[in-house]
Amino acid sequence: MRALTEDDIRESFVNAGADELRLVALPLDFVLIDWDHLDFLAWRDPRTRGRGYVIAEIAGRAQGVVLRAADGSSQARSAMCNLCHTMQPADQVSLFTARKAGGAGEYGSSVGTYICADLSCHENVRLAAPLAPSEVRASVDRRIDGTRRRAESFVASVLETAGARGSGS
């Protein structure tokens, strides 16, 4: 991923209004990010509970989405993140939703998926040992590539326009 400035990050968000952009808090380790080894940027807002961000490069351009984490907890014992395909204890995976970009988002359309609660997918796919006994690990390179593709696909789904007014997903 190419290096981004704070202004680049704020300009990348496709589903945020001016008020939301003012509230964006960068990751605490922003100045230490190793951009050459980053497939996409994802972090939880250090100041606003329940908010997160994902930025991926789509067609050579940084595209970001503001996420909201669902409140509550699951009764399940374990859950799988839909980005990194890592099995985790259920309390470490959360449902995140993103309002769609443009008019679709203004009418309430959104997309959601289950993601690692701390948005650490980038690091999770680089772990050498399985995180759960029943987890089958593909090669690390394939896992990294798959996670990047799924993150890009999720961001792209936020950019898609809804077919009809008020049709939420």
Secondary structure, DSSP 8 states (H G I E B T S, - for coil): -----HHHHHHHBSS--HHHHHH----TTGGG--GGG-SSEEEE-SSSTTEEEEEEEETTEEEEEEEEE-SS--S-SEEE-TTT--EEEGGGEEEEEEE-SHHHHHTT-EEEEEEETT--HHHHTT-SS-SSTT-----HHHHHHHHHHHHHHHHHHHHS--SSTT---
